[in-house]
């Protein structure tokens, strides 16, 4: 039985990056061999075990064969006869197909050493196993598929695009670009299940330069299949006085990268991605043009969220941003009454933390423009102050006074609204 450290832990160490998780492959063993050593079986579709002390995952070397379209159509074969090279061949990219032979008796802390020192030790000791050229591709900064079996799992297109957003200096190898285009042209991406698309999309949005994910997906033709509401925004004129962009799609990418620069959460980044959907038109779009792009954005957003099963937190924040971002941008010209109504529409009194996220998404939209990356966004602190002023109103006291004056039902709400307007007027 031989044990190897594989995948992202090896890749990141060789790149001088800190490793969060370790994945291990066991060659020449049976499930019973690991159970006899105290490992706990957790794999449902293939043999994966938890180490009795570290609780890290150890998988038996295996091969995979595509048996049907989509992510679920795989036949898995694991046996003591599966070699390390065969196991590495089933992986997506060469940079993820490097292994390190380890002695199972060595201390776990050894693998927490400084990355470059550990990588130098691996090179010097000959512990690295690299049958598919991953080390050279790290040096060349290339994202390259391991074998033609890459096409067996269309989710790998999304994974590659996500890696492009993480490793921003890497390029897609020409032969891999060609293969991905072929996968799109033969409708293989159409078999992706919604959960996997959302999972990879969410991860890509949280990377260092999320725009690169969408650039890669557009270049191979996958974006129009997966997110047609977003893809159609390229070529749609987008301009702000004195600050024109090439088009709405280009603006969208600037907004996403601004969200990453400001360390925004996933709901904020998703809202940035979808705030302008109504400006485009997909072939299947039957929405009337006269309803305005904010309303169109909300309707298209709901369709997209239902299709991809987007989490409620992301969906609800994105809907408010799509509907109200224009009003928030113009809020410097609003009087106190209009500001309080805006806060009410955003449900800011019940969800002040979410309102802060709404303001951050709007700031990303405003600064995600050519020449405005470092511009101030005074609307955010002004509206945040207005919310605090309105929240300072003692609503219970106002309600009691209203009831004493004979008011009830909606009339009490009017009293509270007026008191909030007065507080904002005085404070601003």
N, C-alpha and C positions, 0 to 999 in steps of 0.2 A: 504494500500500500504506500502510495506517495501522495504528498500534499503540496498544492501550489496556491500561492496568492495570485489572483487574476483580476482582470477588468479595470475599473476606475481607480482602484487603490494603486495599482502599478502605474497606470497612465499618469495620475496626478503626482505621484512621487517622482517620476522621471521628469516631470515638468516643473518640479520644485514647489509644488502646491501641497498644502496640508491635507491630510486624508481624514475623512469623517467616518467612513465605514469600510470594513474589509470583507471581501468575498473570497471564499476558498473552494477549490475543486479537489476532489479526492479521486485518484486514479488507481485502478487495480483492487477495488474493494466492493463488497456487497453491502446491502442495507443491514444485514445481520452483523457484519463486522463492526459497523459503527454503533449499532445498538448495544453490542457486547462491551463497548468502551464507554458506555454511559451517555451517548448522544441521544437526543430526543427527536423523533421524526415529526416534521411539520409540513412537508411537501404534500400537496394534494394531487397535482398533475405530474410531478416528477420528484425523484428522491432528494429531498433537502432535509438537513438535520441541524439542530442547534448544539453547539459545543457545551458540554456539561458545566464548564467554568466561565468561559467568556460569553456564552450565549450568541456567538456569531454564527452566521450561516455557512454550512459546509454542504456542497452539492456533489453528488456522484457524477463523474464524467459522463456525458450523454451526447447523443446525436438527435437531431430533429429533422423531420421530413414533412413538407407541406402536403396535406391530403385533400384540402378543400379551400375555396376562397374564404378570405377573412382570417381574423386572428385566432379563431377557435379550431381551425382545421390543421392540427399538427399531430403527427405520430412521434412519440418520444421513445428512444431506446437507450437504456442505461444498463451497463454490465461491466464486469471487471476487464473485459476485453476492449472497451472503448479507450482509445489513446488520448493523450492530452491534445495532440494536434487536431484530432477529430472534434474534440470539444471546442477548441478555439475557433475552428472553421465555421461553427454555427453562429458566431457572434456577428454583430453588425458592421463595425468599423475596425480597421487594422489597429488603430490606437487603443482599442478596447480588447485586442486579442493578443496581449502580451502577458506572460506568466512568469512567476518567480518560484523556483523550487525551494522549499523550506523544510527544515527539520522540525517535526511536530513537537519535539521536546524542548525547543528553544523558547525563551520567555516572550510572552505577548508584548511586553513593553518595548522590545527591540524594534517593533514596527512603528513605534511612535517617535522614533528618532528624527532629527532634522532631515527634511526630505532630500536635499541635494547630497548630504553625506551618505544617506542610506542608498540613494541611487548609485553613487560612486562605488560603494561597497558591492552592490549587485553586479555592476559592470566588471569590477576587478575579480570577483570570485567566480564569475561565469554562471551565476545563478539564473540569469535571464533566459527565457525561452521565447523566441520571437519568429515563428515560422512564416509569418505573413507580412513582414516588413513594417511593423508598427513603429519601431524605434526610429527608422528613417523618416516615416511620415510625420512623426512628432517634430523632428528636426526640420523637415520641409514645410511644416504647418499645413498638412493636407488631410482632408477628411475623405477617406477612400473605403469602399466596401471590401470585405474580405474575400467573398466568393460570389458567383452569380446567385447563390441561395439567398442573398439579400432581398431579392424580389419576392421570396416566399412570404414575407411579413411586411405589408405596406406601412405599418406603423413606423418602420425604420426611416421612412422619408421624414416623418415628423421628428423623430429622434435626432437625425442628422441635422435638421434645421435648428433644433434646440441647441445642439452642440455648437453650431455656427454662431448662435447668439451668445454662448458662454465663452468660447475661445475665439475672440473677435478678430484675431490675426490669421486664423485658418481659412483656407479656401477649399471649395469642393473640387475634388479631382475630376478631370474632364470625363473619364469613363464612367464615374459614378453619376455625374450629371446626366449623361446619356441614358444610363440605366433607369434613373428615376423618371425621366421623360417617357421612356418606354412603358414603365409601370402605370403612369397616368394615362397614356394613350390607349392602353389595353384595359382600362377601367378597373385596375386592381385597387386603387385608392377608394373606389366607391363601396368596397366591402368593409371598410373600417367601421367599427362600432362606436357609438357616440361617446361612451365612457373613455375609451382610449384616446379619441381625438381631444376631448376636453382635458384629460390628464396631461398630455404632452403640450397642449396649447398653454395650459396654466403654468407648467414648468418653464416653457419658453418665455412667457411674459415676465417671469421673475428673474431672467438672466440679465447679464450686464448690459447687453445691447439688443433688446428684443426686436428691433427693426430688422436685424439680420435674419431672424427666423422667417419673417414674412417675405423678405427678398429671396431667400432660397426657395420657399414654397411657390412664389410667383414665377421664378426662373424655370422651374420644372413643370409648371402648369397645374400644380396641386391646389393652389389657393382657391382658384375658381371652383373647384370641385368641393372643397371643404368649407370655405367661407365666401360664397359668391357675393354676399352683401358687402364684404370688405373689398374683395378683388375689384368690383366694379367702380370703386372710388378713384382708381388711377385714370387720369384723362379727364376728370371732372374739374373745371376751373375752381380754384380756391384762392381768394385774395382778401386781404385786409388793407385798408388805405395806407399807402406808402410801404407796405410789407407784403408783396405778392409772393406766393409759392408757385411751384410748377403746376401742382394740382392737389386735389384733396387727399389722394393717397400719399403723396410725398409729405404733406402736412401731418398726416396721421402718424407716419413713422417718426417725425420729429417730436411729436407729442409723446409717443411711447418711450422714446429714449430720454426725454425730459423726466418722465415718471420714474425711470430707472435711476437717473441722476439724483432725484430727490428721495430715493429709497421708498417709494410708494408701495403700499400693500397690493395684493392681488386684486381685490375688488376695485381699487382705484385704477390700476393698470387696465383692467378689463373695461372699465367705464371710458378710459381714454381711447381704447381700441374702437369702441362702438358709438361714440358720441355723435358722429356725423353720418351715420348710415343712410339717413334720408336724402342725402345729396346725390346718391347714385341710383342707378336703375338696373336691376338684374333682368334677364330674359323672362323670368317667371313673375316679375313684379306686376301686380295688378292694382296697386294702391293708386288712388287718384292724386294727381299732381297738385291740385289746388289746396290740399290740406296743410301745406307747409312742411318744411323739412324736419322740424322738431317732432311733429306728430308722426310723420313717416318714420323717423328714426326710432321712435318708441315702438311702433307696430312691427317694424322689421326686427328690432331687437328682441321682442317677445317671441317671434318665430324662430330666431336663431337660438335663443336660450332654451326653448322647448326642444328643438332638434338635437342640441348638444347636451341637454340635461344639465345646464349651468346651475351651480348652487344658488340658493335664494339670496344669500348675502351679496353676491356679485350681481345678480340680476336686478335686485331692487335699487342698489346704488347706481347702476348704469342707467336705469330708467329715469331716475331723477336728473342725472347729469345730462342725458340726451334731451330731456324736456326743458330744463331750466338753465343750461349753461349760457345761453345768449342773454337771458335776463340778469344772471349774476355778473357777466361781463359789463353790462350796462348799468349796474346798480349804483354807480357813483352819481348818476343823474336821477335816482329815485328819491322821492320824499319818504318820510317816516312811515306813512300809511302803506305805501307800496312795498317798502322793505319788510314790514311785518307780514303782509300778505305773502311775500316771497318766502319768508321763513315758515309760514304756515304750510304752504304748498310743499316745501321740502321736509315737512314733519320735523323741523329742527327742535321744537320745544320738547318733543318726546325722545328724540334721538340726536342729542347735541354732538356726540362723538362721530356719528355718521355724517353730520353736516360738515364737520371738519374735513372728512374725506372728500365730500362733494366739493368743498372749496379747493382742496389740493388738486383734484382732477381738473377743475377749471383753471387753476394756475398753470398746470402742465399744458393745457390747451392754449392759453394765452402766450406762454413762453416758448412753445414748440413751433416757432416761426423763425424764418431767416432774420437774423439780426436782433432777435429779442430774447436770446437764451439767458441773458443775465439781467433782463429788465425787471423792475419791481412789479408787483401785482397788488396794488393798494386795496382792491376790492375785498381781498380775503381778510385782512385785519379789520377793515371797516365793518364787514358783515359779522365777523366774529364778535366784535364789540357790541354791535346792535343786538345780537342774540343774548349776550350777557346782560345787557340793559333790560331786555324784555323778560328774561328769566328772573330778574330781580323783583319783578312785580309779585306781590303777595296775592296769588290768585284766590286762596281761601277767603282772605279778608274781603276781596272785591266781590266774590260770589255771595258772601253773607250780606254785604251791603245791598247787593242787587236784589236778593230775596226779600230783604226788609223793605225795599222800595216797591215790592210787588212783581218783580221780574221773575221769569221762570224759563226753563228750556233754552232755546237758542238766544233769548234775550240776555241771559247770563253770559253767554259766550261773547255777545256784543260788548258788554261792560268790560270784560277781560281784554278783548281786542283793543278797545279805546284806551284802557290803562297802559297797555303795552306800547301803543303808538305814542302816548304822552311821554312814557319813559324814554323811548328811543329819540323822540324829538328833543327832549331836554339834554340827553347825553351826547347826541351827535351835533 
